Amino acid sequence: MQWTERLACDLLEVSPDAIVVTREDGRIMLANAAARRLFDREDGPFVGEPADVLVPPELRPLTPRVLAYLDGPHPPQRTGQPLSMIRRDGSQFQADVTLSIVQGEDGRYLVTTIRDANATGADPAQVVLASIVQSSHDAIVTTDLDGNVLSWNPGAERLYGLTAGEMIGRSKDRIIPPDRRPDEAEIREIVAAGGRIDPYRTRRLRRDGEVFTVSMLVSPLTSPDGMTVGVTTITRDISERERAEAKMQAVLDAAPDPLIGFDDADRIVLANTQAERLFGLDRHDLMGMPLRQILPGGPEGAPVPDAPSGWDGPVALRRDGSLVPVDIALGTARTEDGPITLAGIRNVTERLAALAEQDRLRAEARLQRTQRMESLGQLAGGVAHDFNNLLAVILNYAEFIVEDGADTPFALDAEQILRAGRRGSELTHQLLAFARREVIRPKPLDVNRVVSEVHQMLTRSLGEHIALDLDLADRLPSVVADPGQLEQVLVNLAVNARDAMPSGGVLTIDTGLVHDHVRIRVSDTGSGMPREVMDKAFEPFFTTKPSGEGTGLGLATVYGIVVQAGGTVKLYSEPGLGTTITIMLPASDAEPHTGEPARPPRPAARGETVLVAEDEPALREVTTRILRRGGYTVLAAADGVAALQVAADHSGPIDLLLTDVVMPGMLGRVLAERLQRTRPATRVLFMSGYAQPVLTSNGILDPGVHLLEKPFTGTDLLNAVGEQLARL
C-alpha cells in the first residue's frame, strides 16, 4: 500500500464524523470507523453493500437520486442537507449530511459526511477522504560522471519502457526532458565533489515521449578505494502520487472543519481550505510554518496569555492576532516521509457562547429562585405572625374549656379544637422552616444517635408492611444542627417514602463520611418519580398526592432546614425503582450534645408582677388570664408606648416584661431596651410567632434573648415565665 493510500486510510479512521464513499453504481466502497459505529456495523458487513442500507425503505433507491441532485444546478458540494437514516437494528435518526463528488480515473465517487443531528456533546470532527492510487516501482540507475548509464534495473525498464540493453553505455539524457538537463549536469558536479542531494521532484521521459513526475534520491557511486566514480539515482514515479495528492486535497477541502497535518519537527505539511479560513492564511503560507505559530498553546492547550475568557483548552491564532477557542482531535498517519500528526480542528466560539448563555440563564434562574424564596419568606413571616396569634387564642381558650368543663361534651369538642389548632401550628412551623425563618437552636449532634432515636419512633408508626433498615457508619464526626429540625427532616422523608410504598417495601437510612461532610441517605423501593416531578419536588406546595392528603411542604421543609444548617440536598429517582434523598452536612470537631438536662420543677408564682405588651386584644386577654390564674400580678398594654406609660405609672416593681416581638409603632426589642434603662432589674421574655427581628442572620437567637414561640399553651407560658423569673 502506497504512502498516500495509507495516509488516506489513517485520515479516514481518525475522523470523528461518519464518512461513507460509494461508487456510481451505488455500492459502498469505503466506510470509516465512525460510520461503522454510527450504523452499528462494527462486527458485520458494510463495504460492498448497496448504499440503500443507509436510509429507510421509503427513500430508496438513494445513490441515483443523490447523483441527479448534485448534477443539477448546484455546486459540486452540498453541506447541511437533512436526511433520515437507519441503523442495522432498524432504528432511525435524523442526520445532517455533506455531499461531494470526487472524480477518479475509473469514474466518480460520492463522498458522504454524516452527522447525527440528535447527538450532543460530540467530539471535534475532521472529514477527510482520498482516492486509492495504484502502486509504482522504484528505478535504480547508475551513471558515470559524464552521465553515461552503467546499470539499469528492471524497475527502470518498467518505469521508462526502455530495456537495459537499450540504455547501458548510452547517455541518460534520453530520459531527461531538455529543460531539465542543465539541472542534471549540476547535480553530477555536486556529487563529483562529494556532496549528496536530498530527495527532490523532477520530470522524466518515457519511451513514448510522455513527460512524468518522479521523486529522486541521488548519491555518489564510489569505487573500492573510496573514489567517486559516478552517480546512483533511485527514482520513483510519483505522477500517480501527485494526482492522488490532488484528489486527497480535494477531499480535505470538502471537509466542513479545518484540518492540518504536521511532521516530527512540528512544521505544517498539510492544510485544507477550512484551515485557511480559520487562520486567515493561504495554504502556501501555512506550509512549513511552525505549529506554535498558529496553535500557540500546542494541540494540548497549554495556557496562553489573553486566551478567551472561560476557556482553558487549545486556541488558534489568526493572522489578525485574534485568538479563537478550538477543540482538537489528533491522529497519526505513517507515510514514506515519516509520521504525520493529523489534527482536526473545530471552532467552539459558538458553543462557548451557548454555554455562556446557559450559565446566564441558570444564574437568572437562581436569582429568581432566591428572590422568590425571599418573597415567600416575607409572606410566611407575615402569615405566621398573624396566624400564630389566632392559634394561640384558639388553643388556650380550648384549654380553658377542657380544664373548666372536664367530663362534659363541651370538653370533648374542645379537644377536637385543640387537635386542629396543633395541626395548624405544625403547618406554620413548616412554612417558616421552608422559608428559613424558623428559630433554630443548633447543637453539635451525633447523627447516628438522632437516626437511631427516630428509627424507634418510625418502627411504631410506618406500619408492618414497611421494612426499616439502618446502615450506620462508625466513628462519624458530629454535625451542628437543631436536633428537633433534624428529626423533622428524617420523619418527613420517612413519611414520603411510606406513601410511595402503599403495597410495602424497604426503607433504608444509612450514614457515612464523604469529603468532610456527614452523609445521611434515605432510600425507598417505592414507585419513584418521573423527571417532571423530580424537577419540582422541592418547590413549596407542590404535591402529587390527592387533595387533602398532602400540603406540598414536606420536601420544601427538608430543603429549607438542611440549607439553613449549611448543607445540601440531592434527589435521585427512577420510576418503578424507588427514590434516594442524599443529605450532606458539614462535619464538626465539637463534642456531640448528649441531651437536655432534666428540667427542674417550675417555681410557684409568688405574686410577681408581669407587664404584658401585646397588640392583639384577644391574645393579650388570654395571656393575662393564664398568668393571673397562675398566681401572677399582671399589667397589660396594647403596644410599646402604652407599656412604657403603664410602667411609669406603676409605683411597685415590675419583675418581668412579656412582650410581643412585632408590634405597630415600636418593636418589642426597642420597648425592652427603653424599659430596662429605668428598670434594669426587670427581666425580659419575648413571645412571637415570627421572631426574625430578634434573630441573627443565620436564624439563631441573639445572646441573652429568651423567646416563647407562638402559639403556646398555658403550660408553655407558665413554664417560660417561671424559668425566666428564676434567673433573678
Secondary structure, 3 states (H helix, E strand, C coil): CCHHHHHHHHHHHHCCCEEEEEECCCEEEEECHHHHHHCCCCCCCCCCCEHHHHCCHHHCCCHHHHHHHHHCCCCCEEEEEEEEEECCCCCEEEEEEEEEEEEECCEEEEEEEEEECCCCCCCCCCCCCCCCCCCCCEEEEEEECCCEEEEECHHHHHHHCCCHHHHCCCEHHHHCCHHHHHHHHHHHHHHHCCCCEEEEEEEEECCCCCEEEEEEEEEEEECCCCCEEEEEEEEEECHHHHHHHHHHHHHHHHCCCCEEEECCCCEEEEECHHHHHHHCCCHHHHCCCEHHHCCCCCCCCCCCCCCCCCCCCCEEECCCCCEEEEEEEEEEEEECCEEEEEEEEEECHHHHHHHHHHHHHHHHHHHHHHHHHHHHHHHHHHHHHHHHHHHHHHHHHHHHHHHHCCCCHHHHHHHHHHHHHHHHHHHHHHHHHHCCCCCECCEEECHHHHHHHHHHHHHHHCCCCEEEEEECCCCCCEEEECHHHHHHHHHHHHHHHHHCCCCCEEEEEEEEEECCEEEEEEEECCCCCCHHHHCCCCCCCCCCCCCCCCCCCHHHHHHHHHHHCCCEEEEEEECCCEEEEEEEEEEECCCCCCCCCCCCCCCCCCCCEEEEECCCHHHHHHHHHHHHHCCCEEEEECCHHHHHHHHHHCCCCCCEEEEECCCCCCCHHHHHHHHHHHCCCCEEEEEECCCHHHECCCCEECCCCCEEECCCCHHHHHHHHHHHHHCC
